[in-house]
Amino acid sequence: MHPQALLKSGHAIAGHLGHHNCSCRQPRPKQPQSLQIGRRLASWTPAVHQHISLNRKRKRTPACRSEAGETDDSTGDSQETQPSTERQPTDASEQDTPAPPTDPKTVDWREFRARLVAGDRGQQGEVSTSTANGRWAHDVGKPEKGCLLLAHPLMFGSSQGYFSQAVIFLFEHDDTASAGFILNKPTEHVLGKLVGADNLCPEFADNVLYLGGDVGHDTMHFLHGYSDIQGAVEVVQGVFMGGFEEARFGIRTGSKQSDQFRWFNRYAGWGPGQLEAECVAGVWFTAAASSHVILNHQNLSGREMWHTILEMMGGDYAALSKNVRDAYPENLPSD
């Protein structure tokens, strides 16, 4: 099922729930004022990055260190030979054994790219540990399907507070439109308290409802990491959208856990070229991230999720996070 069809199914789910109050803000206009703010800020942003860079003393650690001993050439009649570290096959059968095949379906090309990025930065050891734990994030320079958008900390006023330091998962992006869910804006509601939800989806009664954006007042959607749910669409490897009836059945039979599903009311949407223009204007930082970071069932929400991902991205992004923490240590407005 195409993600656009899933948006329609979101309307269908919401229709069963009836009209409920989610304390959601009014949708932003199609031409947001933030774009104008971003243009003014675009000239300021490079200066900030330059200031951060000048005040940071970077120490690059070589990705590999050579521990080979030095050859003593002082005596011409003797030369110490270093033992070979190359592994030799023990028998003929082992020598003829081919390398195990690689299944493209099991390889996450985004994780492979993350390792390449880490290698270029001379941080291979650090990122290898991160990827081994299934948690990584890095800058991608422009929006792409499945990436994260992180709001610039000086963007969005009180009229669009739901986008303040937002982390948005972009589940759809092409030449015609872009759409995503805000991952770090939980509401005060759980699904079981919404009108009609107690009958439609009692299996998700304790799930917190997140404010997904400012478009589609009556739409309901959810993300999860289960690959065996029929009807679900894989947005990027390990992140799935939809499959409502199969998800309910899995919870009833005990094969699925209800807390592994993230529910959203509404979504964020952009018209043709609009998101790209906002990114160029400095409104959003774009990052690729692992499914563990995107789904994030450790209750990291609000500004803490925003900070955590910037810190994982490293470099100037981590420095920006630190500067924001230092400027607003305790008295940040509530999410």
LONUSE-194718 format. One record per residue (C-alpha): residue in one letter; x, y, z; residue number from 0. Coordinates in Angstrom, 1 decimal. Layout:
N
votor: A; X: X; Y: Y; Z: Z; kolfi: NUM
...
//
This chain:
335
votor: M; X: 0.0; Y: 0.0; Z: 0.0; kolfi: 0
votor: H; X: 1.3; Y: 3.4; Z: -1.0; kolfi: 1
votor: P; X: 1.8; Y: 5.9; Z: 1.9; kolfi: 2
votor: Q; X: -0.7; Y: 8.3; Z: 0.2; kolfi: 3
votor: A; X: -3.3; Y: 5.5; Z: 0.6; kolfi: 4
votor: L; X: -2.3; Y: 5.1; Z: 4.2; kolfi: 5
votor: L; X: -3.2; Y: 8.8; Z: 4.7; kolfi: 6
votor: K; X: -6.7; Y: 8.0; Z: 3.5; kolfi: 7
votor: S; X: -6.9; Y: 5.0; Z: 5.8; kolfi: 8
votor: G; X: -5.9; Y: 7.5; Z: 8.6; kolfi: 9
votor: H; X: -9.1; Y: 9.4; Z: 7.8; kolfi: 10
votor: A; X: -11.0; Y: 6.2; Z: 8.0; kolfi: 11
votor: I; X: -9.7; Y: 5.3; Z: 11.5; kolfi: 12
votor: A; X: -10.4; Y: 8.8; Z: 12.7; kolfi: 13
votor: G; X: -13.9; Y: 8.6; Z: 11.4; kolfi: 14
votor: H; X: -14.6; Y: 5.7; Z: 13.7; kolfi: 15
votor: L; X: -13.3; Y: 7.6; Z: 16.7; kolfi: 16
votor: G; X: -15.6; Y: 10.5; Z: 16.1; kolfi: 17
votor: H; X: -14.8; Y: 14.1; Z: 16.9; kolfi: 18
votor: H; X: -12.5; Y: 14.4; Z: 20.0; kolfi: 19
votor: N; X: -10.5; Y: 17.2; Z: 21.6; kolfi: 20
votor: C; X: -6.8; Y: 16.7; Z: 21.3; kolfi: 21
votor: S; X: -5.9; Y: 20.2; Z: 22.5; kolfi: 22
votor: C; X: -4.3; Y: 20.6; Z: 19.0; kolfi: 23
votor: R; X: -3.3; Y: 24.0; Z: 17.7; kolfi: 24
votor: Q; X: -4.7; Y: 25.6; Z: 14.6; kolfi: 25
votor: P; X: -3.1; Y: 24.4; Z: 11.4; kolfi: 26
votor: R; X: -0.3; Y: 26.6; Z: 10.0; kolfi: 27
votor: P; X: -1.0; Y: 28.4; Z: 6.7; kolfi: 28
votor: K; X: 0.2; Y: 26.8; Z: 3.4; kolfi: 29
votor: Q; X: 2.8; Y: 29.5; Z: 3.1; kolfi: 30
votor: P; X: 4.3; Y: 29.7; Z: 6.6; kolfi: 31
votor: Q; X: 5.7; Y: 32.9; Z: 7.9; kolfi: 32
votor: S; X: 8.6; Y: 30.7; Z: 9.2; kolfi: 33
votor: L; X: 9.9; Y: 30.7; Z: 5.6; kolfi: 34
votor: Q; X: 10.4; Y: 34.4; Z: 5.7; kolfi: 35
votor: I; X: 12.1; Y: 34.2; Z: 9.1; kolfi: 36
votor: G; X: 14.3; Y: 31.4; Z: 7.8; kolfi: 37
votor: R; X: 15.5; Y: 33.6; Z: 4.9; kolfi: 38
votor: R; X: 16.5; Y: 36.3; Z: 7.3; kolfi: 39
votor: L; X: 18.2; Y: 33.8; Z: 9.5; kolfi: 40
votor: A; X: 20.0; Y: 32.0; Z: 6.7; kolfi: 41
votor: S; X: 22.7; Y: 34.7; Z: 6.5; kolfi: 42
votor: W; X: 23.1; Y: 34.5; Z: 10.3; kolfi: 43
votor: T; X: 23.4; Y: 30.7; Z: 10.6; kolfi: 44
votor: P; X: 26.8; Y: 30.3; Z: 8.9; kolfi: 45
votor: A; X: 28.2; Y: 32.9; Z: 11.3; kolfi: 46
votor: V; X: 27.0; Y: 30.8; Z: 14.2; kolfi: 47
votor: H; X: 28.6; Y: 27.7; Z: 12.8; kolfi: 48
votor: Q; X: 31.9; Y: 29.6; Z: 12.2; kolfi: 49
votor: H; X: 31.8; Y: 30.9; Z: 15.8; kolfi: 50
votor: I; X: 31.2; Y: 27.4; Z: 17.1; kolfi: 51
votor: S; X: 34.1; Y: 26.1; Z: 15.0; kolfi: 52
votor: L; X: 36.5; Y: 28.8; Z: 16.2; kolfi: 53
votor: N; X: 35.8; Y: 28.1; Z: 19.8; kolfi: 54
votor: R; X: 36.2; Y: 24.3; Z: 19.6; kolfi: 55
votor: K; X: 39.6; Y: 22.7; Z: 19.5; kolfi: 56
votor: R; X: 39.2; Y: 19.7; Z: 17.4; kolfi: 57
votor: K; X: 41.6; Y: 16.8; Z: 17.8; kolfi: 58
votor: R; X: 41.3; Y: 14.2; Z: 15.2; kolfi: 59
votor: T; X: 42.2; Y: 10.6; Z: 16.1; kolfi: 60
votor: P; X: 43.5; Y: 8.4; Z: 13.4; kolfi: 61
votor: A; X: 41.0; Y: 5.7; Z: 12.4; kolfi: 62
votor: C; X: 43.8; Y: 3.1; Z: 12.5; kolfi: 63
votor: R; X: 47.1; Y: 3.1; Z: 14.3; kolfi: 64
votor: S; X: 50.2; Y: 1.2; Z: 13.1; kolfi: 65
votor: E; X: 51.8; Y: -0.8; Z: 15.9; kolfi: 66
votor: A; X: 54.5; Y: -2.3; Z: 13.7; kolfi: 67
votor: G; X: 58.0; Y: -2.0; Z: 15.1; kolfi: 68
votor: E; X: 60.7; Y: 0.1; Z: 13.4; kolfi: 69
votor: T; X: 63.3; Y: -1.6; Z: 11.3; kolfi: 70
votor: D; X: 66.8; Y: -1.1; Z: 12.6; kolfi: 71
votor: D; X: 69.0; Y: -0.2; Z: 9.6; kolfi: 72
votor: S; X: 72.1; Y: 0.6; Z: 11.7; kolfi: 73
votor: T; X: 73.6; Y: -2.8; Z: 10.9; kolfi: 74
votor: G; X: 73.6; Y: -3.7; Z: 7.3; kolfi: 75
votor: D; X: 74.1; Y: -7.5; Z: 7.9; kolfi: 76
votor: S; X: 70.9; Y: -8.1; Z: 9.9; kolfi: 77
votor: Q; X: 67.2; Y: -7.2; Z: 9.4; kolfi: 78
votor: E; X: 64.3; Y: -8.2; Z: 11.6; kolfi: 79
votor: T; X: 61.3; Y: -9.3; Z: 9.8; kolfi: 80
votor: Q; X: 57.8; Y: -8.7; Z: 11.2; kolfi: 81
votor: P; X: 55.6; Y: -11.7; Z: 11.4; kolfi: 82
votor: S; X: 52.8; Y: -11.8; Z: 8.9; kolfi: 83
votor: T; X: 49.3; Y: -11.1; Z: 10.4; kolfi: 84
votor: E; X: 47.5; Y: -12.5; Z: 7.3; kolfi: 85
votor: R; X: 45.5; Y: -15.6; Z: 8.2; kolfi: 86
votor: Q; X: 46.5; Y: -18.6; Z: 6.2; kolfi: 87
votor: P; X: 43.9; Y: -21.4; Z: 5.4; kolfi: 88
votor: T; X: 44.5; Y: -24.5; Z: 7.4; kolfi: 89
votor: D; X: 43.5; Y: -27.0; Z: 4.7; kolfi: 90
votor: A; X: 42.4; Y: -27.3; Z: 1.1; kolfi: 91
votor: S; X: 38.7; Y: -27.5; Z: 1.9; kolfi: 92
votor: E; X: 38.8; Y: -24.2; Z: 3.8; kolfi: 93
votor: Q; X: 40.8; Y: -22.6; Z: 1.0; kolfi: 94
votor: D; X: 38.0; Y: -23.4; Z: -1.5; kolfi: 95
votor: T; X: 35.2; Y: -22.2; Z: 0.8; kolfi: 96
votor: P; X: 33.4; Y: -19.2; Z: -0.9; kolfi: 97
votor: A; X: 32.4; Y: -16.1; Z: 1.1; kolfi: 98
votor: P; X: 28.9; Y: -16.2; Z: 2.5; kolfi: 99
votor: P; X: 26.4; Y: -14.5; Z: 0.2; kolfi: 100
votor: T; X: 25.0; Y: -11.1; Z: 1.1; kolfi: 101
votor: D; X: 21.2; Y: -10.8; Z: 1.1; kolfi: 102
votor: P; X: 20.3; Y: -7.3; Z: -0.1; kolfi: 103
votor: K; X: 17.0; Y: -7.5; Z: 1.9; kolfi: 104
votor: T; X: 18.9; Y: -7.8; Z: 5.2; kolfi: 105
votor: V; X: 21.4; Y: -5.0; Z: 4.5; kolfi: 106
votor: D; X: 20.4; Y: -1.5; Z: 5.6; kolfi: 107
votor: W; X: 22.1; Y: 0.8; Z: 3.1; kolfi: 108
votor: R; X: 21.5; Y: 3.8; Z: 5.3; kolfi: 109
votor: E; X: 23.6; Y: 2.1; Z: 8.1; kolfi: 110
votor: F; X: 26.3; Y: 1.4; Z: 5.6; kolfi: 111
votor: R; X: 26.3; Y: 5.0; Z: 4.6; kolfi: 112
votor: A; X: 26.5; Y: 6.0; Z: 8.2; kolfi: 113
votor: R; X: 29.6; Y: 4.0; Z: 8.6; kolfi: 114
votor: L; X: 31.1; Y: 5.7; Z: 5.5; kolfi: 115
votor: V; X: 30.3; Y: 9.1; Z: 6.9; kolfi: 116
votor: A; X: 31.9; Y: 8.1; Z: 10.2; kolfi: 117
votor: G; X: 35.0; Y: 6.9; Z: 8.5; kolfi: 118
votor: D; X: 35.3; Y: 10.3; Z: 6.6; kolfi: 119
votor: R; X: 35.2; Y: 12.1; Z: 9.9; kolfi: 120
votor: G; X: 37.8; Y: 9.9; Z: 11.5; kolfi: 121
votor: Q; X: 35.4; Y: 8.6; Z: 14.1; kolfi: 122
votor: Q; X: 35.0; Y: 5.0; Z: 12.9; kolfi: 123
votor: G; X: 35.5; Y: 3.5; Z: 16.4; kolfi: 124
votor: E; X: 32.9; Y: 5.7; Z: 18.0; kolfi: 125
votor: V; X: 30.2; Y: 5.1; Z: 15.4; kolfi: 126
votor: S; X: 30.9; Y: 1.4; Z: 15.2; kolfi: 127
votor: T; X: 29.9; Y: 1.2; Z: 18.9; kolfi: 128
votor: S; X: 26.9; Y: 3.3; Z: 18.1; kolfi: 129
votor: T; X: 25.8; Y: 1.2; Z: 15.2; kolfi: 130
votor: A; X: 26.4; Y: -2.0; Z: 17.2; kolfi: 131
votor: N; X: 23.8; Y: -0.7; Z: 19.6; kolfi: 132
votor: G; X: 21.5; Y: 0.1; Z: 16.7; kolfi: 133
votor: R; X: 21.6; Y: 3.9; Z: 17.4; kolfi: 134
votor: W; X: 23.1; Y: 6.3; Z: 14.9; kolfi: 135
votor: A; X: 22.3; Y: 9.6; Z: 13.2; kolfi: 136
votor: H; X: 24.2; Y: 11.8; Z: 10.7; kolfi: 137
votor: D; X: 23.6; Y: 14.9; Z: 8.5; kolfi: 138
votor: V; X: 22.3; Y: 14.2; Z: 5.0; kolfi: 139
votor: G; X: 22.3; Y: 17.8; Z: 3.6; kolfi: 140
votor: K; X: 18.8; Y: 17.6; Z: 2.1; kolfi: 141
votor: P; X: 15.4; Y: 16.0; Z: 2.7; kolfi: 142
votor: E; X: 14.9; Y: 12.4; Z: 1.7; kolfi: 143
votor: K; X: 12.2; Y: 9.8; Z: 2.4; kolfi: 144
votor: G; X: 12.7; Y: 8.3; Z: 5.8; kolfi: 145
votor: C; X: 14.9; Y: 11.1; Z: 7.1; kolfi: 146
votor: L; X: 14.4; Y: 13.2; Z: 10.2; kolfi: 147
votor: L; X: 13.8; Y: 17.0; Z: 10.2; kolfi: 148
votor: L; X: 15.1; Y: 18.9; Z: 13.2; kolfi: 149
votor: A; X: 13.8; Y: 22.4; Z: 13.7; kolfi: 150
votor: H; X: 16.2; Y: 25.2; Z: 14.0; kolfi: 151
votor: P; X: 16.1; Y: 26.4; Z: 17.6; kolfi: 152
votor: L; X: 15.3; Y: 30.0; Z: 16.8; kolfi: 153
votor: M; X: 12.4; Y: 29.1; Z: 14.5; kolfi: 154
votor: F; X: 8.7; Y: 29.1; Z: 15.1; kolfi: 155
votor: G; X: 6.8; Y: 31.4; Z: 17.4; kolfi: 156
votor: S; X: 3.9; Y: 30.8; Z: 19.7; kolfi: 157
votor: S; X: 1.5; Y: 30.4; Z: 16.9; kolfi: 158
votor: Q; X: 3.4; Y: 27.4; Z: 15.7; kolfi: 159
votor: G; X: 4.8; Y: 26.2; Z: 19.0; kolfi: 160
votor: Y; X: 4.3; Y: 22.5; Z: 18.0; kolfi: 161
votor: F; X: 7.2; Y: 22.9; Z: 15.6; kolfi: 162
votor: S; X: 9.5; Y: 24.4; Z: 18.2; kolfi: 163
votor: Q; X: 12.6; Y: 22.1; Z: 18.4; kolfi: 164
votor: A; X: 10.5; Y: 19.4; Z: 16.7; kolfi: 165
votor: V; X: 11.8; Y: 16.1; Z: 15.3; kolfi: 166
votor: I; X: 9.8; Y: 15.1; Z: 12.3; kolfi: 167
votor: F; X: 10.0; Y: 11.6; Z: 10.6; kolfi: 168
votor: L; X: 9.5; Y: 12.2; Z: 6.8; kolfi: 169
votor: F; X: 7.4; Y: 9.2; Z: 5.7; kolfi: 170
votor: E; X: 6.7; Y: 10.6; Z: 2.2; kolfi: 171
votor: H; X: 8.9; Y: 12.8; Z: 0.0; kolfi: 172
votor: D; X: 8.9; Y: 13.2; Z: -3.8; kolfi: 173
votor: D; X: 8.5; Y: 16.0; Z: -6.4; kolfi: 174
votor: T; X: 4.8; Y: 16.4; Z: -5.7; kolfi: 175
votor: A; X: 4.6; Y: 16.6; Z: -1.9; kolfi: 176
votor: S; X: 6.2; Y: 15.8; Z: 1.5; kolfi: 177
votor: A; X: 4.6; Y: 14.5; Z: 4.7; kolfi: 178
votor: G; X: 5.8; Y: 13.5; Z: 8.1; kolfi: 179
votor: F; X: 5.0; Y: 13.0; Z: 11.8; kolfi: 180
votor: I; X: 6.3; Y: 15.0; Z: 14.7; kolfi: 181
votor: L; X: 7.9; Y: 12.4; Z: 16.9; kolfi: 182
votor: N; X: 8.5; Y: 14.4; Z: 20.1; kolfi: 183
votor: K; X: 5.2; Y: 16.2; Z: 20.9; kolfi: 184
votor: P; X: 3.1; Y: 13.9; Z: 23.1; kolfi: 185
votor: T; X: -0.3; Y: 15.2; Z: 24.1; kolfi: 186
votor: E; X: -2.0; Y: 14.7; Z: 27.5; kolfi: 187
votor: H; X: -4.4; Y: 12.1; Z: 26.0; kolfi: 188
votor: V; X: -4.3; Y: 8.3; Z: 25.7; kolfi: 189
votor: L; X: -6.3; Y: 6.5; Z: 23.1; kolfi: 190
votor: G; X: -8.6; Y: 4.9; Z: 25.6; kolfi: 191
votor: K; X: -10.0; Y: 8.3; Z: 26.7; kolfi: 192
votor: L; X: -10.9; Y: 9.4; Z: 23.2; kolfi: 193
votor: V; X: -14.6; Y: 9.2; Z: 22.2; kolfi: 194
votor: G; X: -15.2; Y: 6.0; Z: 20.4; kolfi: 195
votor: A; X: -11.6; Y: 4.6; Z: 20.8; kolfi: 196
votor: D; X: -12.6; Y: 2.4; Z: 23.7; kolfi: 197
votor: N; X: -14.8; Y: 0.4; Z: 21.3; kolfi: 198
votor: L; X: -12.6; Y: 0.7; Z: 18.2; kolfi: 199
votor: C; X: -9.2; Y: -0.2; Z: 19.5; kolfi: 200
votor: P; X: -9.3; Y: -1.3; Z: 23.2; kolfi: 201
votor: E; X: -5.9; Y: -3.0; Z: 22.6; kolfi: 202
votor: F; X: -4.3; Y: 0.5; Z: 22.4; kolfi: 203
votor: A; X: -6.2; Y: 2.0; Z: 25.3; kolfi: 204
votor: D; X: -3.0; Y: 3.0; Z: 27.2; kolfi: 205
votor: N; X: -1.1; Y: 4.4; Z: 24.2; kolfi: 206
votor: V; X: -0.2; Y: 8.1; Z: 24.4; kolfi: 207
votor: L; X: -1.5; Y: 10.1; Z: 21.5; kolfi: 208
votor: Y; X: 1.2; Y: 12.3; Z: 19.8; kolfi: 209
votor: L; X: 0.5; Y: 15.5; Z: 17.9; kolfi: 210
votor: G; X: 1.8; Y: 14.5; Z: 14.5; kolfi: 211
votor: G; X: 1.5; Y: 17.9; Z: 12.8; kolfi: 212
votor: D; X: -0.9; Y: 20.6; Z: 11.6; kolfi: 213
votor: V; X: -2.6; Y: 18.9; Z: 8.6; kolfi: 214
votor: G; X: -5.5; Y: 16.5; Z: 8.6; kolfi: 215
votor: H; X: -7.6; Y: 17.4; Z: 11.7; kolfi: 216
votor: D; X: -9.4; Y: 14.0; Z: 11.8; kolfi: 217
votor: T; X: -6.6; Y: 11.7; Z: 10.8; kolfi: 218
votor: M; X: -5.0; Y: 9.0; Z: 13.0; kolfi: 219
votor: H; X: -1.9; Y: 7.1; Z: 12.1; kolfi: 220
votor: F; X: 0.7; Y: 4.8; Z: 13.8; kolfi: 221
votor: L; X: 4.3; Y: 3.7; Z: 13.3; kolfi: 222
votor: H; X: 5.9; Y: 0.4; Z: 14.5; kolfi: 223
votor: G; X: 8.8; Y: -1.9; Z: 13.9; kolfi: 224
votor: Y; X: 7.0; Y: -5.2; Z: 13.2; kolfi: 225
votor: S; X: 7.8; Y: -6.6; Z: 9.7; kolfi: 226
votor: D; X: 5.2; Y: -9.4; Z: 9.8; kolfi: 227
votor: I; X: 2.1; Y: -7.2; Z: 10.1; kolfi: 228
votor: Q; X: 0.0; Y: -7.6; Z: 6.9; kolfi: 229
votor: G; X: -1.0; Y: -4.4; Z: 5.3; kolfi: 230
votor: A; X: 1.9; Y: -2.4; Z: 6.8; kolfi: 231
votor: V; X: 4.2; Y: -0.4; Z: 4.6; kolfi: 232
votor: E; X: 7.9; Y: -0.2; Z: 5.2; kolfi: 233
votor: V; X: 9.0; Y: 3.4; Z: 5.0; kolfi: 234
votor: V; X: 12.7; Y: 2.7; Z: 5.6; kolfi: 235
votor: Q; X: 14.2; Y: -0.5; Z: 6.9; kolfi: 236
votor: G; X: 12.8; Y: -1.4; Z: 10.3; kolfi: 237
votor: V; X: 10.1; Y: 1.4; Z: 10.3; kolfi: 238
votor: F; X: 6.6; Y: 0.4; Z: 9.3; kolfi: 239
votor: M; X: 3.3; Y: 2.4; Z: 8.9; kolfi: 240
votor: G; X: -0.2; Y: 0.9; Z: 9.1; kolfi: 241
votor: G; X: -1.7; Y: -2.6; Z: 9.3; kolfi: 242
votor: F; X: -4.4; Y: -1.7; Z: 11.9; kolfi: 243
votor: E; X: -6.4; Y: -4.9; Z: 12.0; kolfi: 244
votor: E; X: -3.4; Y: -7.2; Z: 12.0; kolfi: 245
votor: A; X: -1.8; Y: -5.1; Z: 14.8; kolfi: 246
votor: R; X: -4.9; Y: -5.5; Z: 16.9; kolfi: 247
votor: F; X: -5.0; Y: -9.3; Z: 16.3; kolfi: 248
votor: G; X: -1.3; Y: -9.5; Z: 17.2; kolfi: 249
votor: I; X: -1.8; Y: -7.8; Z: 20.5; kolfi: 250
votor: R; X: -4.8; Y: -10.0; Z: 21.4; kolfi: 251
votor: T; X: -2.9; Y: -13.1; Z: 20.7; kolfi: 252
votor: G; X: 0.2; Y: -11.9; Z: 22.6; kolfi: 253
votor: S; X: 2.6; Y: -11.9; Z: 19.6; kolfi: 254
votor: K; X: 2.8; Y: -8.0; Z: 19.6; kolfi: 255
votor: Q; X: 3.3; Y: -5.5; Z: 22.4; kolfi: 256
votor: S; X: 1.0; Y: -2.4; Z: 22.4; kolfi: 257
votor: D; X: 3.7; Y: -0.1; Z: 23.7; kolfi: 258
votor: Q; X: 5.7; Y: -0.8; Z: 20.5; kolfi: 259
votor: F; X: 3.2; Y: 1.3; Z: 18.5; kolfi: 260
votor: R; X: 3.4; Y: 5.1; Z: 18.3; kolfi: 261
votor: W; X: 0.1; Y: 6.8; Z: 17.5; kolfi: 262
votor: F; X: -0.3; Y: 10.3; Z: 15.9; kolfi: 263
votor: N; X: -3.2; Y: 12.7; Z: 15.3; kolfi: 264
votor: R; X: -2.6; Y: 14.8; Z: 12.2; kolfi: 265
votor: Y; X: 0.6; Y: 15.0; Z: 10.2; kolfi: 266
votor: A; X: 2.9; Y: 17.7; Z: 8.8; kolfi: 267
votor: G; X: 2.6; Y: 18.4; Z: 5.1; kolfi: 268
votor: W; X: 4.4; Y: 20.4; Z: 2.4; kolfi: 269
votor: G; X: 3.6; Y: 21.2; Z: -1.2; kolfi: 270
votor: P; X: 5.9; Y: 20.8; Z: -4.2; kolfi: 271
votor: G; X: 9.3; Y: 22.3; Z: -3.5; kolfi: 272
votor: Q; X: 8.1; Y: 23.9; Z: -0.2; kolfi: 273
votor: L; X: 10.2; Y: 21.7; Z: 2.1; kolfi: 274
votor: E; X: 13.3; Y: 22.1; Z: 0.1; kolfi: 275
votor: A; X: 12.9; Y: 25.8; Z: 0.2; kolfi: 276
votor: E; X: 12.6; Y: 25.8; Z: 4.0; kolfi: 277
votor: C; X: 15.7; Y: 23.6; Z: 4.3; kolfi: 278
votor: V; X: 17.7; Y: 26.0; Z: 2.1; kolfi: 279
votor: A; X: 16.4; Y: 28.9; Z: 4.3; kolfi: 280
votor: G; X: 17.7; Y: 27.2; Z: 7.4; kolfi: 281
votor: V; X: 14.4; Y: 26.2; Z: 8.9; kolfi: 282
votor: W; X: 15.3; Y: 22.5; Z: 9.2; kolfi: 283
votor: F; X: 18.3; Y: 20.3; Z: 9.7; kolfi: 284
votor: T; X: 18.1; Y: 17.0; Z: 7.9; kolfi: 285
votor: A; X: 19.4; Y: 13.7; Z: 9.3; kolfi: 286
votor: A; X: 19.4; Y: 10.0; Z: 8.5; kolfi: 287
votor: A; X: 18.8; Y: 7.9; Z: 11.6; kolfi: 288
votor: S; X: 18.5; Y: 4.2; Z: 12.5; kolfi: 289
votor: S; X: 15.1; Y: 2.7; Z: 13.2; kolfi: 290
votor: H; X: 15.9; Y: 2.5; Z: 16.9; kolfi: 291
votor: V; X: 16.3; Y: 6.2; Z: 17.0; kolfi: 292
votor: I; X: 13.1; Y: 6.9; Z: 14.9; kolfi: 293
votor: L; X: 10.8; Y: 4.5; Z: 16.9; kolfi: 294
votor: N; X: 12.5; Y: 5.3; Z: 20.2; kolfi: 295
votor: H; X: 10.4; Y: 3.6; Z: 22.9; kolfi: 296
votor: Q; X: 12.5; Y: 4.9; Z: 25.7; kolfi: 297
votor: N; X: 10.1; Y: 7.8; Z: 26.3; kolfi: 298
votor: L; X: 12.6; Y: 10.4; Z: 25.0; kolfi: 299
votor: S; X: 10.2; Y: 13.2; Z: 24.0; kolfi: 300
votor: G; X: 10.1; Y: 16.9; Z: 23.8; kolfi: 301
votor: R; X: 13.4; Y: 18.8; Z: 23.6; kolfi: 302
votor: E; X: 15.4; Y: 16.0; Z: 25.0; kolfi: 303
votor: M; X: 14.9; Y: 13.9; Z: 21.8; kolfi: 304
votor: W; X: 15.9; Y: 16.9; Z: 19.8; kolfi: 305
votor: H; X: 19.1; Y: 17.3; Z: 21.8; kolfi: 306
votor: T; X: 20.0; Y: 13.6; Z: 21.8; kolfi: 307
votor: I; X: 19.8; Y: 13.4; Z: 18.0; kolfi: 308
votor: L; X: 21.9; Y: 16.5; Z: 17.5; kolfi: 309
votor: E; X: 24.5; Y: 15.1; Z: 19.9; kolfi: 310
votor: M; X: 24.6; Y: 11.8; Z: 17.9; kolfi: 311
votor: M; X: 25.1; Y: 13.8; Z: 14.7; kolfi: 312
votor: G; X: 28.3; Y: 15.2; Z: 16.2; kolfi: 313
votor: G; X: 30.4; Y: 18.2; Z: 15.1; kolfi: 314
votor: D; X: 28.7; Y: 21.5; Z: 14.9; kolfi: 315
votor: Y; X: 25.3; Y: 20.0; Z: 15.6; kolfi: 316
votor: A; X: 26.5; Y: 18.6; Z: 19.0; kolfi: 317
votor: A; X: 28.0; Y: 22.0; Z: 19.7; kolfi: 318
votor: L; X: 24.7; Y: 23.7; Z: 18.8; kolfi: 319
votor: S; X: 22.9; Y: 21.4; Z: 21.2; kolfi: 320
votor: K; X: 25.3; Y: 22.3; Z: 24.0; kolfi: 321
votor: N; X: 24.9; Y: 26.0; Z: 23.4; kolfi: 322
votor: V; X: 21.1; Y: 25.7; Z: 23.5; kolfi: 323
votor: R; X: 21.3; Y: 23.7; Z: 26.8; kolfi: 324
votor: D; X: 23.7; Y: 26.3; Z: 28.3; kolfi: 325
votor: A; X: 21.4; Y: 29.2; Z: 27.2; kolfi: 326
votor: Y; X: 18.2; Y: 27.5; Z: 28.5; kolfi: 327
votor: P; X: 19.3; Y: 25.1; Z: 31.2; kolfi: 328
votor: E; X: 16.1; Y: 24.8; Z: 33.4; kolfi: 329
votor: N; X: 13.4; Y: 27.1; Z: 32.4; kolfi: 330
votor: L; X: 12.4; Y: 25.9; Z: 28.9; kolfi: 331
votor: P; X: 8.8; Y: 26.2; Z: 28.1; kolfi: 332
votor: S; X: 6.9; Y: 22.9; Z: 28.3; kolfi: 333
votor: D; X: 6.3; Y: 20.9; Z: 25.2; kolfi: 334
//
